[in-house]
Amino acid sequence: MSKTIKVGGVGKSPLIEKVNRLNAISSHMDAAAVLEQKVFQSEQAKAQERLNKRNQITADFGISFQSKL
């Protein structure tokens, strides 16, 4: 229910007002979820690219981070 419901009579129905508030909260949460997904999805892709590049450098130059005690 993304549309606001209006009462035809005088005054406001508490139940309809509650539904309208829940719709507003839901739409804010949906918008935040979409924004979060777009931000973190692109960041994860960049992080994976950086990790692959670092792994390639360690393989090319034979770098080992294992301790040799």
matplotlib code that plots the C-alpha trace (Angstrom):
import matplotlib.pyplot as plt

x = [0.0, 2.0, -0.9, -2.2, -5.7, -8.1, -11.2, -14.4, -15.9, -15.1, -11.9, -9.3, -9.4, -6.6, -6.3, -5.9, -3.4, -1.4, -1.4, -0.2, 2.7, 3.7, 3.7, 6.0, 8.4, 8.4, 9.2, 12.1, 13.4, 13.2, 15.0, 17.7, 18.1, 18.5, 21.0, 23.0, 23.0, 24.3, 27.0, 28.3, 27.9, 30.2, 32.6, 32.8, 33.6, 36.4, 37.8, 37.8, 39.7, 42.3, 42.7, 43.1, 45.8, 47.7, 47.6, 48.9, 51.8, 52.7, 52.6, 54.7, 57.4, 57.4, 56.5, 55.6, 54.2, 54.8, 57.1, 60.3, 61.3]
y = [0.0, 2.9, 5.3, 7.4, 6.5, 9.4, 9.2, 10.6, 11.7, 14.3, 13.5, 10.8, 7.1, 6.0, 2.7, 4.5, 6.9, 4.0, 2.3, 5.6, 5.9, 2.3, 3.0, 6.0, 4.0, 1.1, 3.4, 5.0, 1.6, 0.4, 3.5, 3.0, -0.7, 0.1, 2.8, 0.5, -2.2, 0.1, 1.6, -1.7, -3.8, -1.4, -1.2, -5.0, -5.2, -2.7, -4.5, -7.8, -6.1, -4.7, -8.2, -9.8, -7.2, -7.8, -11.5, -11.1, -8.9, -11.5, -14.2, -12.2, -11.3, -14.5, -12.7, -14.9, -13.8, -17.1, -16.9, -19.0, -19.7]
z = [0.0, -1.2, -1.5, 1.3, 2.4, 3.3, 5.3, 3.7, 6.9, 9.5, 11.5, 11.0, 11.7, 14.0, 12.1, 8.7, 10.2, 11.5, 8.1, 6.5, 9.0, 8.4, 4.7, 5.1, 7.4, 4.9, 2.0, 3.9, 4.8, 1.2, -0.1, 2.5, 1.6, -2.1, -1.4, 1.0, -1.7, -4.4, -2.2, -0.7, -3.8, -5.8, -2.8, -2.6, -6.3, -5.9, -2.9, -4.8, -7.7, -5.2, -3.6, -7.0, -8.0, -4.7, -5.2, -8.7, -7.4, -4.8, -7.4, -9.9, -7.5, -5.4, -2.2, 0.7, 4.0, 5.7, 8.8, 8.4, 12.0]

ax = plt.figure().add_subplot(projection="3d")
ax.plot(x, y, z, "-o")
ax.set_aspect("equal")
plt.show()
